[in-house]
Every structure is written in C-alpha cells, then in structure tokens.
Amino acid sequence: MHVLPQLRKLERKYADVLTVVGVHSAKFNAEKSSDNVREAVRRYEIGHPVVNDADFAIWQSYAARAWPTLMFIDPSGKVIGRHEGEFDVNALDGILAGMIEEQESYGFLVRGDFEFSSETSEESILSYPGKITADPDSEILVISDSNHHRVLITDLDGKIEKTLGNGGSPLVSGNNLGAFGRRGFDEPLFDNPQGLVIDGDKLFVADAGAHTIVEVDLANESARTVAGIGEKSLYRHEGGDALKVPLNSPYDLSFNGETLYIAMAGFHQLWAMEITSGQILPFAGTGAENIVDDVREQALLAQPYGIEVSNNAVFFIDSETSALRVSAIASEGRVVTLIGTGLFDFGDYDGVGKEAKLQHPQGLAVNNDAIYIADSYNNKIKSVAIGSLKVRTVAGSGEVGKGDGASDAAQFSEPAGLAVMGDVIYVADTNNHLIRVIDIESGDVSTLDVRQIY
C-alpha cells in the first residue's frame, strides 16, 4: 500500500512499455478473500491487474521473503532483477530506463497500451470514509471522505453543513510549491484525508496520501499545510522544521495542550508536533517494525493507524501486530502493550488483556473507563475496560455486510474510524461507504443518513 504512489509515477512514465501486475500474498485471514482484495483494489484506486495469491503459490515460486518485493521480468519471461522493501522512485526510474534500453537493443520490446477493465465503485455520498471525529461543543461530526479527497462536516443527523475541498487532489492539481499554500474550501485540499482532530475553530487533518498535516481554519474557511513537503520520506530521521521534514503516511491525530500527536504509520512510529514552534519529531518507536515494549525511544511499533491522548497517556493501535498499546507522555515514559503479542498473532477472541485477539484494528476512541476499537478485519467494534483490560464485542456479527439492528446481528465491512459523543459511538464503516451509529447502552446499530442540504 505504501509504495503505490511511487509505483504510479513509473506506471505513468512508462505506460507504453511497462506492465505491472500486483500479486497479493495475504498475511491476515481477512485478506485472503477475493472479495476483500477486490474492495482493496477499488479503495486504493490501483490501476493495474492484481492476482490474489491466497495460498502463497506465486510467493513461493519466486522465493519472496518480504512485503513488498519487486520482480523484474523481461519480455521472454526471464527474471532479470529483484528488489525487496520500499524504494526511491528516482533510483528505480534509472534502473528501469537501463532495462528498457537493453531490451530494446535486443528487439524484444513491443510498445503499446496494455488495456484491461479497472475495478470501479458505485457512486455514493461517501467513498471509503477513513476516520471520523465529533465535537460536542458545536454538535458536529467531521468525516474523512477519503476517496473523494475531501472532508465533510455534518450535524448529528447527517446533514452536510460544509464541504472541505473540491474533490481534487493537490498532488494532481498543482505542483508542490503552489498546491500546499493557503487555499479556500473550493480548491484541492487533500489527497487521502484520514485522522482528524478539532481544536477550537481549527481542524487538523492527517493527509496520508500527500504525507502532510493540514490545518483548516473553520472560521475563515481556508486551509494550509503545517507539516510535510508533499513527498513521502523513505528514510527515518530526527525531525525539525515541520514544513521542511518529509513525512511517511500520517494516519491519525490527537491533541494534548499545544502538542499534536501523530500516528505515523509509514515510519512505524508516533510523532509529536509543537504547534506554536512548528517543530516536529519522533515521540515513540525506533522505526523498526515489531512489537517490543521499552522506553519510548527504544520501543518497536508496527504501523500505528489510530491514536488518542487521555489522562496524560497516549493510547494507540498498532495495526500490523493487531495490538492496543499505550505510552506515558512523561520524558521517561515507556510503551506498554495492553493487547497483542506478535507480528503474526491475530484472531477474534474476547478475552482479558493479552489473551484477547484482534485482527488488524485501525481505529480507537477513549471514553471514560473504556477504550473502543474498530476491529477492522473482524468487522466488529470492541471495547476494552481500562481497569481490567476485559475485551468484549460491542457490535458486529463478524460477517461482512451492512445490516442494522441488534448488536450481535449488525454487520460492518472493515470499519476504520470511531468517535464517541455521550452514549453514542459513530463508526466510519469504510468499505460500506457509510457512517454507522451504535447506542452504547443497547448496542443497537443504525445508519446515519448523510445527505446534502439544498
């Protein structure tokens, strides 16, 4: 997923000579389903064919060892190169140019368009909403309408009050120098908006696609980039001036005082940004991917997708380890794992603490004495009691669908974002393109009627 933007650049540049075929070799059980793979192709707007290698047959035949692995195959079917891990697009561009020149000298290449039918989604008000937040003071919901490249503000009944962004991506609609300055709500604002947090009349948005943090001035109806340069960083670094530091897939945000905490999925770290000074730096994690508890700077994380600060503690979701973890804010604070045991340990079990199992959760919300979790690949919403760490299913049968009703019969499809207001949980039900509403007391699930006001 994280290499797709770089890959798209090469696909566009060499469209008449480079054919890309994606091979999906699943880690999680939910990823083995062809229906789920098809949904992912639509969600990430993948423009090349994808094979579902559910039994690892292709993986084994090419002796793959890592996600991602690139195999370079010449027109005769011979493997002529291999690369493991993420890549620098300019370096790979040079390698491809050399391969193309060599193959053309042999007379093997036949240039032309490779035509096939792309997967498309049905038109709907929302398109793969990733995250959601609620503001009790103004009684509004803020929704990341991720694949429409915009953010929606609605009232609690779902009526759209403001649309942030015109549906265009700043990466496509302008260059990095001009597209990330101050702009109005009717201009391109986001590429893939995800995490949201409100601070008075300011809204901060984690744009995972543009690798930026965007500050939205709700009063003056304008937005500006406050962190990131619009390019993905391939290397871990120590931070610095937020507008000069390249980021890597920021996915969620939370505020504490003047500090913005960031779930930096691509770096396998948590970051922190001081809003007044404009400085940004790593907060927890070395950048290596795993699940190891230690002091913040030495702990190992794995694709944090959700984050929330509560009671001077930073709670976060590590998606690749199916884990719920927490770090103290204090300078000598440690990262402690509440649920989760390993990179390849996952499941669906409502136990206590580390005996419980989740499957690639992506979001959380802390409320009073409970932490609510979007257990994405189990298609459920779960709660964790902060004192006892007892896990229970709040809603969701586990079957993919969009059915409302009683908690054990209701259905979701890879829910990713949560917000709690009073006795209600709002769910960004991503693959259903819906916002769902859970009554905490009864567990009953309904669907919010998100609609435009005319």
TORTI-207787 format. One record per residue (C-alpha): x, y, z; residue in three letters. Coordinates in steps of 0.001 Angstrom, whole numbers. Example, Ala and Ser with C-alpha at 12.3 -4.5 7.8 and 13.67 -1.06 7.14 Angstrom:
REM TORTI-207787
node X->12300 Y->-4500 Z->7800 code->ALA
node X->13670 Y->-1060 Z->7140 code->SER
END
This chain:
REM TORTI-207787
node X->0 Y->0 Z->0 code->MET
node X->2728 Y->2471 Z->998 code->HIS
node X->4621 Y->2038 Z->-2315 code->VAL
node X->1609 Y->2632 Z->-4565 code->LEU
node X->2159 Y->6405 Z->-5082 code->PRO
node X->5760 Y->5822 Z->-6203 code->GLN
node X->4707 Y->2937 Z->-8418 code->LEU
node X->2026 Y->5076 Z->-10094 code->ARG
node X->4667 Y->7593 Z->-11178 code->LYS
node X->6593 Y->4873 Z->-13005 code->LEU
node X->3441 Y->3376 Z->-14500 code->GLU
node X->2517 Y->6755 Z->-15973 code->ARG
node X->6010 Y->7489 Z->-17278 code->LYS
node X->6491 Y->4097 Z->-18935 code->TYR
node X->2855 Y->3389 Z->-19795 code->ALA
node X->3655 Y->2044 Z->-23278 code->ASP
node X->6377 Y->-368 Z->-22219 code->VAL
node X->5992 Y->-1258 Z->-18521 code->LEU
node X->3299 Y->-3735 Z->-17475 code->THR
node X->2700 Y->-4005 Z->-13731 code->VAL
node X->929 Y->-6998 Z->-12228 code->VAL
node X->298 Y->-6918 Z->-8486 code->GLY
node X->486 Y->-10180 Z->-6560 code->VAL
node X->-1377 Y->-10094 Z->-3250 code->HIS
node X->39 Y->-12664 Z->-818 code->SER
node X->-2038 Y->-12248 Z->2327 code->ALA
node X->-823 Y->-12047 Z->5900 code->LYS
node X->-4221 Y->-11756 Z->7600 code->PHE
node X->-7068 Y->-14237 Z->7125 code->ASN
node X->-9443 Y->-11490 Z->6012 code->ALA
node X->-7034 Y->-10531 Z->3219 code->GLU
node X->-7304 Y->-13980 Z->1600 code->LYS
node X->-10851 Y->-13315 Z->417 code->SER
node X->-11023 Y->-12321 Z->-3258 code->SER
node X->-13977 Y->-10068 Z->-2461 code->ASP
node X->-11868 Y->-8228 Z->92 code->ASN
node X->-8944 Y->-7970 Z->-2329 code->VAL
node X->-11293 Y->-6552 Z->-4972 code->ARG
node X->-12507 Y->-3987 Z->-2433 code->GLU
node X->-8906 Y->-3012 Z->-1648 code->ALA
node X->-8149 Y->-2542 Z->-5355 code->VAL
node X->-11059 Y->-117 Z->-5556 code->ARG
node X->-10228 Y->1627 Z->-2308 code->ARG
node X->-6612 Y->2310 Z->-3231 code->TYR
node X->-7526 Y->3043 Z->-6863 code->GLU
node X->-4991 Y->543 Z->-8156 code->ILE
node X->-4625 Y->895 Z->-11920 code->GLY
node X->-3077 Y->-2474 Z->-12774 code->HIS
node X->-4222 Y->-6119 Z->-12553 code->PRO
node X->-3931 Y->-7805 Z->-9152 code->VAL
node X->-3690 Y->-11557 Z->-8540 code->VAL
node X->-4955 Y->-12998 Z->-5264 code->ASN
node X->-2143 Y->-15337 Z->-4203 code->ASP
node X->-4167 Y->-16656 Z->-1246 code->ALA
node X->-2136 Y->-19880 Z->-883 code->ASP
node X->1293 Y->-18249 Z->-1406 code->PHE
node X->1895 Y->-20274 Z->-4581 code->ALA
node X->3349 Y->-17330 Z->-6541 code->ILE
node X->5198 Y->-16063 Z->-3454 code->TRP
node X->6953 Y->-19421 Z->-3093 code->GLN
node X->7664 Y->-19857 Z->-6799 code->SER
node X->9588 Y->-16565 Z->-6803 code->TYR
node X->11162 Y->-17226 Z->-3376 code->ALA
node X->9778 Y->-13974 Z->-1983 code->ALA
node X->10799 Y->-13094 Z->1563 code->ARG
node X->9373 Y->-9652 Z->2250 code->ALA
node X->6457 Y->-7276 Z->1654 code->TRP
node X->6854 Y->-5633 Z->-791 code->PRO
node X->9061 Y->-7499 Z->-3264 code->THR
node X->9515 Y->-6281 Z->-6842 code->LEU
node X->10389 Y->-8817 Z->-9527 code->MET
node X->11540 Y->-7535 Z->-12945 code->PHE
node X->10696 Y->-9853 Z->-15840 code->ILE
node X->11799 Y->-9398 Z->-19445 code->ASP
node X->9535 Y->-10000 Z->-22491 code->PRO
node X->10653 Y->-13636 Z->-22686 code->SER
node X->9530 Y->-14284 Z->-19088 code->GLY
node X->13006 Y->-14363 Z->-17571 code->LYS
node X->13609 Y->-12728 Z->-14184 code->VAL
node X->16256 Y->-10044 Z->-14669 code->ILE
node X->16043 Y->-8189 Z->-11356 code->GLY
node X->14650 Y->-8133 Z->-7842 code->ARG
node X->14148 Y->-5565 Z->-5075 code->HIS
node X->12893 Y->-6113 Z->-1525 code->GLU
node X->11297 Y->-3335 Z->527 code->GLY
node X->10322 Y->229 Z->-306 code->GLU
node X->12270 Y->2130 Z->-2933 code->PHE
node X->13451 Y->5553 Z->-4053 code->ASP
node X->11406 Y->6319 Z->-7160 code->VAL
node X->14235 Y->8216 Z->-8866 code->ASN
node X->16717 Y->5405 Z->-8324 code->ALA
node X->14248 Y->2813 Z->-9616 code->LEU
node X->13459 Y->5068 Z->-12578 code->ASP
node X->17106 Y->4926 Z->-13599 code->GLY
node X->17222 Y->1145 Z->-13283 code->ILE
node X->14055 Y->740 Z->-15376 code->LEU
node X->15389 Y->3069 Z->-18059 code->ALA
node X->18511 Y->915 Z->-18321 code->GLY
node X->16492 Y->-2300 Z->-18524 code->MET
node X->14242 Y->-851 Z->-21219 code->ILE
node X->17179 Y->359 Z->-23275 code->GLU
node X->18844 Y->-3050 Z->-23052 code->GLU
node X->15704 Y->-4973 Z->-24037 code->GLN
node X->15009 Y->-2643 Z->-26941 code->GLU
node X->18521 Y->-3263 Z->-28255 code->SER
node X->17621 Y->-6946 Z->-28444 code->TYR
node X->14450 Y->-6154 Z->-30396 code->GLY
node X->12217 Y->-7860 Z->-27838 code->PHE
node X->10006 Y->-4973 Z->-26709 code->LEU
node X->6668 Y->-4211 Z->-28321 code->VAL
node X->5400 Y->-800 Z->-27267 code->ARG
node X->1711 Y->-53 Z->-26853 code->GLY
node X->-1079 Y->323 Z->-24318 code->ASP
node X->-1998 Y->-2584 Z->-22065 code->PHE
node X->-5781 Y->-2481 Z->-21928 code->GLU
node X->-7952 Y->-4011 Z->-19222 code->PHE
node X->-11088 Y->-3167 Z->-17273 code->SER
node X->-10446 Y->-1387 Z->-13947 code->SER
node X->-12477 Y->-2061 Z->-10816 code->GLU
node X->-14793 Y->815 Z->-10010 code->THR
node X->-17079 Y->1609 Z->-7086 code->SER
node X->-20699 Y->2663 Z->-7192 code->GLU
node X->-21364 Y->6372 Z->-6785 code->GLU
node X->-22310 Y->7336 Z->-3230 code->SER
node X->-22211 Y->10355 Z->-928 code->ILE
node X->-19170 Y->8901 Z->847 code->LEU
node X->-16309 Y->6942 Z->-676 code->SER
node X->-14291 Y->4792 Z->1725 code->TYR
node X->-14548 Y->7138 Z->4734 code->PRO
node X->-11436 Y->6521 Z->6817 code->GLY
node X->-11820 Y->8452 Z->10070 code->LYS
node X->-14430 Y->10450 Z->11951 code->ILE
node X->-14419 Y->12845 Z->14896 code->THR
node X->-17183 Y->14507 Z->16909 code->ALA
node X->-17247 Y->17936 Z->18524 code->ASP
node X->-19728 Y->18083 Z->21424 code->PRO
node X->-19432 Y->21869 Z->21758 code->ASP
node X->-20688 Y->22613 Z->18243 code->SER
node X->-22586 Y->19309 Z->17895 code->GLU
node X->-20996 Y->18378 Z->14588 code->ILE
node X->-19384 Y->15359 Z->13014 code->LEU
node X->-16291 Y->15661 Z->10836 code->VAL
node X->-15790 Y->12854 Z->8318 code->ILE
node X->-12781 Y->11998 Z->6184 code->SER
node X->-14418 Y->11259 Z->2833 code->ASP
node X->-11110 Y->9753 Z->1833 code->SER
node X->-11522 Y->8609 Z->-1765 code->ASN
node X->-13446 Y->11760 Z->-2668 code->HIS
node X->-10359 Y->13716 Z->-1493 code->HIS
node X->-12413 Y->15870 Z->855 code->ARG
node X->-13653 Y->16295 Z->4423 code->VAL
node X->-17340 Y->16725 Z->5301 code->LEU
node X->-18825 Y->18497 Z->8301 code->ILE
node X->-22341 Y->17384 Z->9205 code->THR
node X->-24781 Y->17931 Z->12033 code->ASP
node X->-25606 Y->14982 Z->14274 code->LEU
node X->-28443 Y->13977 Z->11935 code->ASP
node X->-26105 Y->13694 Z->8943 code->GLY
node X->-26955 Y->16925 Z->7123 code->LYS
node X->-23826 Y->18220 Z->5372 code->ILE
node X->-23057 Y->21751 Z->6549 code->GLU
node X->-19640 Y->22269 Z->4937 code->LYS
node X->-17547 Y->20535 Z->2301 code->THR
node X->-13788 Y->20980 Z->2679 code->LEU
node X->-12069 Y->20511 Z->-675 code->GLY
node X->-13415 Y->20374 Z->-4222 code->ASN
node X->-12683 Y->16685 Z->-4727 code->GLY
node X->-9362 Y->17243 Z->-6470 code->GLY
node X->-6004 Y->16172 Z->-5088 code->SER
node X->-3285 Y->18815 Z->-4578 code->PRO
node X->-789 Y->16246 Z->-5867 code->LEU
node X->-2541 Y->16209 Z->-9239 code->VAL
node X->-3957 Y->19712 Z->-9389 code->SER
node X->-753 Y->21650 Z->-8825 code->GLY
node X->2917 Y->21458 Z->-8021 code->ASN
node X->4252 Y->21116 Z->-4505 code->ASN
node X->5321 Y->24743 Z->-4326 code->LEU
node X->1898 Y->26147 Z->-5138 code->GLY
node X->-561 Y->23492 Z->-4056 code->ALA
node X->256 Y->23466 Z->-353 code->PHE
node X->-45 Y->27174 Z->473 code->GLY
node X->-3171 Y->28745 Z->1934 code->ARG
node X->-6231 Y->27869 Z->-117 code->ARG
node X->-10007 Y->28004 Z->91 code->GLY
node X->-12531 Y->25243 Z->690 code->PHE
node X->-13400 Y->25156 Z->-3027 code->ASP
node X->-9825 Y->24234 Z->-4003 code->GLU
node X->-7940 Y->20902 Z->-3885 code->PRO
node X->-7112 Y->20350 Z->-219 code->LEU
node X->-6435 Y->16649 Z->380 code->PHE
node X->-5229 Y->13532 Z->-1397 code->ASP
node X->-6210 Y->10844 Z->1122 code->ASN
node X->-7518 Y->12510 Z->4297 code->PRO
node X->-7592 Y->10273 Z->7367 code->GLN
node X->-7210 Y->11296 Z->11032 code->GLY
node X->-8995 Y->14422 Z->12296 code->LEU
node X->-8854 Y->16470 Z->15468 code->VAL
node X->-10626 Y->19725 Z->16383 code->ILE
node X->-9043 Y->22479 Z->18493 code->ASP
node X->-11472 Y->25391 Z->18811 code->GLY
node X->-12086 Y->26800 Z->15342 code->ASP
node X->-9110 Y->24879 Z->13933 code->LYS
node X->-9335 Y->21416 Z->12413 code->LEU
node X->-6199 Y->19367 Z->11798 code->PHE
node X->-6228 Y->16648 Z->9134 code->VAL
node X->-3694 Y->13876 Z->8551 code->ALA
node X->-3383 Y->13520 Z->4775 code->ASP
node X->-1903 Y->10048 Z->4366 code->ALA
node X->-1769 Y->10363 Z->578 code->GLY
node X->107 Y->13674 Z->441 code->ALA
node X->2142 Y->12824 Z->3589 code->HIS
node X->1171 Y->16119 Z->5183 code->THR
node X->-714 Y->17613 Z->8114 code->ILE
node X->-3246 Y->20240 Z->7047 code->VAL
node X->-4621 Y->22958 Z->9346 code->GLU
node X->-8150 Y->24064 Z->8466 code->VAL
node X->-9411 Y->27440 Z->9683 code->ASP
node X->-13138 Y->26797 Z->10058 code->LEU
node X->-13941 Y->30437 Z->10786 code->ALA
node X->-12193 Y->31873 Z->7723 code->ASN
node X->-12840 Y->28831 Z->5506 code->GLU
node X->-9252 Y->28330 Z->4444 code->SER
node X->-6589 Y->25665 Z->4834 code->ALA
node X->-2814 Y->25431 Z->4823 code->ARG
node X->-204 Y->22716 Z->5158 code->THR
node X->1609 Y->22870 Z->8508 code->VAL
node X->3766 Y->19734 Z->8276 code->ALA
node X->5285 Y->17725 Z->5444 code->GLY
node X->6526 Y->18646 Z->1970 code->ILE
node X->4090 Y->16652 Z->-165 code->GLY
node X->6568 Y->13837 Z->-777 code->GLU
node X->6939 Y->10549 Z->1063 code->LYS
node X->10097 Y->10092 Z->3114 code->SER
node X->11878 Y->6799 Z->2574 code->LEU
node X->14257 Y->7289 Z->5469 code->TYR
node X->13762 Y->7714 Z->9190 code->ARG
node X->15036 Y->10996 Z->10535 code->HIS
node X->15169 Y->13099 Z->13683 code->GLU
node X->12605 Y->15722 Z->12721 code->GLY
node X->12935 Y->19503 Z->12749 code->GLY
node X->11060 Y->22299 Z->10999 code->ASP
node X->7684 Y->20727 Z->10239 code->ALA
node X->7465 Y->22349 Z->6790 code->LEU
node X->10880 Y->21015 Z->5777 code->LYS
node X->10620 Y->17467 Z->7117 code->VAL
node X->9195 Y->14785 Z->4768 code->PRO
node X->6657 Y->12519 Z->6487 code->LEU
node X->5501 Y->8970 Z->5788 code->ASN
node X->1791 Y->8085 Z->5854 code->SER
node X->439 Y->10052 Z->8837 code->PRO
node X->-2831 Y->8264 Z->9651 code->TYR
node X->-4334 Y->9692 Z->12826 code->ASP
node X->-4067 Y->12671 Z->15172 code->LEU
node X->-4760 Y->13648 Z->18771 code->SER
node X->-4194 Y->16855 Z->20752 code->PHE
node X->-2808 Y->17416 Z->24236 code->ASN
node X->-2272 Y->21063 Z->25152 code->GLY
node X->-204 Y->22617 Z->22353 code->GLU
node X->1135 Y->19279 Z->21142 code->THR
node X->-288 Y->17359 Z->18213 code->LEU
node X->377 Y->13613 Z->18420 code->TYR
node X->602 Y->11729 Z->15129 code->ILE
node X->273 Y->8030 Z->14281 code->ALA
node X->2988 Y->7886 Z->11606 code->MET
node X->2168 Y->4524 Z->10045 code->ALA
node X->4877 Y->4523 Z->7379 code->GLY
node X->7662 Y->5149 Z->9903 code->PHE
node X->6282 Y->2639 Z->12475 code->HIS
node X->6450 Y->5484 Z->14973 code->GLN
node X->4431 Y->8040 Z->16892 code->LEU
node X->5459 Y->11634 Z->16253 code->TRP
node X->4734 Y->14890 Z->18098 code->ALA
node X->4425 Y->18428 Z->16736 code->MET
node X->4569 Y->21599 Z->18808 code->GLU
node X->2024 Y->23836 Z->17098 code->ILE
node X->3414 Y->27147 Z->18358 code->THR
node X->7032 Y->26482 Z->17349 code->SER
node X->6311 Y->24426 Z->14233 code->GLY
node X->8793 Y->21742 Z->15293 code->GLN
node X->8062 Y->18061 Z->14693 code->ILE
node X->9951 Y->14987 Z->15905 code->LEU
node X->9594 Y->11298 Z->16759 code->PRO
node X->7833 Y->10597 Z->20051 code->PHE
node X->7928 Y->6784 Z->20310 code->ALA
node X->9482 Y->3944 Z->18355 code->GLY
node X->12855 Y->3406 Z->16718 code->THR
node X->11312 Y->2993 Z->13270 code->GLY
node X->11929 Y->-758 Z->13140 code->ALA
node X->8741 Y->-2814 Z->12750 code->GLU
node X->7812 Y->-5169 Z->15582 code->ASN
node X->6103 Y->-5267 Z->18965 code->ILE
node X->8636 Y->-4612 Z->21726 code->VAL
node X->7891 Y->-2661 Z->24912 code->ASP
node X->10601 Y->-361 Z->26216 code->ASP
node X->11255 Y->3286 Z->26968 code->VAL
node X->9643 Y->5365 Z->24227 code->ARG
node X->12780 Y->5904 Z->22167 code->GLU
node X->13679 Y->2172 Z->22130 code->GLN
node X->10242 Y->593 Z->21707 code->ALA
node X->9280 Y->-1098 Z->18435 code->LEU
node X->5922 Y->-330 Z->16776 code->LEU
node X->4170 Y->-1674 Z->13683 code->ALA
node X->2065 Y->647 Z->11509 code->GLN
node X->154 Y->2695 Z->14098 code->PRO
node X->-3176 Y->3659 Z->12498 code->TYR
node X->-5116 Y->5104 Z->15436 code->GLY
node X->-4148 Y->7385 Z->18327 code->ILE
node X->-5829 Y->9219 Z->21204 code->GLU
node X->-4430 Y->11044 Z->24234 code->VAL
node X->-6289 Y->10631 Z->27520 code->SER
node X->-5177 Y->11277 Z->31125 code->ASN
node X->-1577 Y->12059 Z->30111 code->ASN
node X->-1284 Y->8762 Z->28274 code->ALA
node X->-1091 Y->8153 Z->24539 code->VAL
node X->-3234 Y->5170 Z->23526 code->PHE
node X->-2634 Y->3822 Z->20047 code->PHE
node X->-3444 Y->983 Z->17683 code->ILE
node X->-627 Y->-959 Z->16041 code->ASP
node X->-2386 Y->-2495 Z->13065 code->SER
node X->291 Y->-4913 Z->11856 code->GLU
node X->566 Y->-6547 Z->15280 code->THR
node X->-3192 Y->-6356 Z->15940 code->SER
node X->-2290 Y->-4566 Z->19157 code->ALA
node X->-3584 Y->-1924 Z->21548 code->LEU
node X->-695 Y->-107 Z->23214 code->ARG
node X->-91 Y->2900 Z->25439 code->VAL
node X->2759 Y->5283 Z->26189 code->SER
node X->3155 Y->7751 Z->29032 code->ALA
node X->3747 Y->11331 Z->27922 code->ILE
node X->6498 Y->11869 Z->30530 code->ALA
node X->10050 Y->12079 Z->29170 code->SER
node X->10998 Y->8744 Z->30748 code->GLU
node X->7749 Y->7131 Z->29699 code->GLY
node X->7523 Y->3571 Z->28432 code->ARG
node X->5460 Y->1905 Z->25745 code->VAL
node X->3311 Y->-872 Z->27216 code->VAL
node X->1260 Y->-3388 Z->25226 code->THR
node X->-2260 Y->-3996 Z->26530 code->LEU
node X->-3448 Y->-6375 Z->23783 code->ILE
node X->-1269 Y->-8074 Z->21179 code->GLY
node X->1695 Y->-10454 Z->21208 code->THR
node X->3408 Y->-10657 Z->17818 code->GLY
node X->3624 Y->-9627 Z->14169 code->LEU
node X->1784 Y->-12769 Z->13086 code->PHE
node X->-525 Y->-13202 Z->16083 code->ASP
node X->-4144 Y->-12270 Z->15386 code->PHE
node X->-7657 Y->-13630 Z->15663 code->GLY
node X->-11083 Y->-12886 Z->17117 code->ASP
node X->-11307 Y->-13639 Z->20817 code->TYR
node X->-12862 Y->-11583 Z->23602 code->ASP
node X->-10566 Y->-12416 Z->26487 code->GLY
node X->-8675 Y->-10359 Z->29047 code->VAL
node X->-5543 Y->-8433 Z->28149 code->GLY
node X->-3067 Y->-10322 Z->26020 code->LYS
node X->-5223 Y->-13430 Z->25835 code->GLU
node X->-7649 Y->-11433 Z->23661 code->ALA
node X->-7152 Y->-11396 Z->19889 code->LYS
node X->-7854 Y->-8687 Z->17313 code->LEU
node X->-7332 Y->-8726 Z->13548 code->GLN
node X->-5755 Y->-5622 Z->12009 code->HIS
node X->-7651 Y->-2971 Z->14018 code->PRO
node X->-7386 Y->553 Z->12622 code->GLN
node X->-9095 Y->2991 Z->14974 code->GLY
node X->-9878 Y->3696 Z->18607 code->LEU
node X->-11731 Y->6135 Z->20844 code->ALA
node X->-11226 Y->6571 Z->24600 code->VAL
node X->-14313 Y->7329 Z->26658 code->ASN
node X->-14471 Y->7376 Z->30456 code->ASN
node X->-13468 Y->3878 Z->31599 code->ASP
node X->-13457 Y->2178 Z->28199 code->ALA
node X->-11445 Y->2139 Z->25000 code->ILE
node X->-13461 Y->1406 Z->21872 code->TYR
node X->-11679 Y->-295 Z->18975 code->ILE
node X->-12527 Y->-628 Z->15292 code->ALA
node X->-11507 Y->-4276 Z->14884 code->ASP
node X->-11390 Y->-3824 Z->11142 code->SER
node X->-10680 Y->-7264 Z->9691 code->TYR
node X->-13066 Y->-8923 Z->12151 code->ASN
node X->-15780 Y->-6459 Z->11071 code->ASN
node X->-16585 Y->-5658 Z->14691 code->LYS
node X->-16486 Y->-2842 Z->17221 code->ILE
node X->-14992 Y->-3898 Z->20544 code->LYS
node X->-14421 Y->-2320 Z->23937 code->SER
node X->-11592 Y->-2702 Z->26414 code->VAL
node X->-12209 Y->-1916 Z->30087 code->ALA
node X->-9361 Y->375 Z->31147 code->ILE
node X->-9083 Y->-1172 Z->34631 code->GLY
node X->-9446 Y->-4902 Z->33970 code->SER
node X->-8499 Y->-4969 Z->30245 code->LEU
node X->-11527 Y->-7166 Z->29640 code->LYS
node X->-12426 Y->-7180 Z->25941 code->VAL
node X->-15976 Y->-7576 Z->24676 code->ARG
node X->-17728 Y->-7176 Z->21340 code->THR
node X->-19942 Y->-4093 Z->21373 code->VAL
node X->-21441 Y->-4623 Z->17914 code->ALA
node X->-20957 Y->-6754 Z->14849 code->GLY
node X->-21685 Y->-10359 Z->13920 code->SER
node X->-18317 Y->-10717 Z->12205 code->GLY
node X->-19964 Y->-11272 Z->8828 code->GLU
node X->-19327 Y->-8708 Z->6103 code->VAL
node X->-22457 Y->-6687 Z->5348 code->GLY
node X->-24330 Y->-3513 Z->6155 code->LYS
node X->-27264 Y->-4770 Z->8215 code->GLY
node X->-28568 Y->-2629 Z->11085 code->ASP
node X->-30236 Y->-3915 Z->14227 code->GLY
node X->-29229 Y->-5679 Z->17421 code->ALA
node X->-25559 Y->-5685 Z->18358 code->SER
node X->-24903 Y->-9367 Z->17642 code->ASP
node X->-26694 Y->-9287 Z->14284 code->ALA
node X->-25459 Y->-5968 Z->12883 code->ALA
node X->-22863 Y->-6080 Z->10113 code->GLN
node X->-19891 Y->-3925 Z->9132 code->PHE
node X->-17268 Y->-4012 Z->6395 code->SER
node X->-13777 Y->-3093 Z->7605 code->GLU
node X->-14695 Y->-214 Z->9936 code->PRO
node X->-11667 Y->2033 Z->10427 code->ALA
node X->-12622 Y->5141 Z->12437 code->GLY
node X->-14520 Y->5808 Z->15657 code->LEU
node X->-15806 Y->8791 Z->17600 code->ALA
node X->-17771 Y->8830 Z->20850 code->VAL
node X->-20221 Y->11508 Z->21933 code->MET
node X->-22275 Y->10894 Z->25033 code->GLY
node X->-23818 Y->7433 Z->24826 code->ASP
node X->-23294 Y->7067 Z->21066 code->VAL
node X->-20426 Y->5656 Z->19010 code->ILE
node X->-20064 Y->6923 Z->15449 code->TYR
node X->-18310 Y->4494 Z->13103 code->VAL
node X->-16642 Y->5170 Z->9771 code->ALA
node X->-17746 Y->1922 Z->8104 code->ASP
node X->-15155 Y->2205 Z->5391 code->THR
node X->-15945 Y->-436 Z->2783 code->ASN
node X->-19686 Y->169 Z->3104 code->ASN
node X->-19200 Y->3914 Z->2388 code->HIS
node X->-21370 Y->4649 Z->5426 code->LEU
node X->-21403 Y->6205 Z->8883 code->ILE
node X->-22959 Y->3866 Z->11419 code->ARG
node X->-24334 Y->4773 Z->14847 code->VAL
node X->-24140 Y->2495 Z->17902 code->ILE
node X->-26205 Y->3068 Z->21016 code->ASP
node X->-23741 Y->2157 Z->23775 code->ILE
node X->-26398 Y->1119 Z->26274 code->GLU
node X->-28439 Y->-1152 Z->23999 code->SER
node X->-25810 Y->-1996 Z->21387 code->GLY
node X->-28316 Y->-1359 Z->18619 code->ASP
node X->-26815 Y->-225 Z->15310 code->VAL
node X->-28332 Y->2194 Z->12787 code->SER
node X->-27067 Y->4015 Z->9707 code->THR
node X->-26631 Y->7791 Z->9640 code->LEU
node X->-28370 Y->9441 Z->6693 code->ASP
node X->-25519 Y->11590 Z->5369 code->VAL
node X->-27072 Y->13992 Z->2888 code->ARG
node X->-26594 Y->17321 Z->1207 code->GLN
node X->-28721 Y->20345 Z->2161 code->ILE
node X->-30231 Y->22116 Z->-821 code->TYR
END
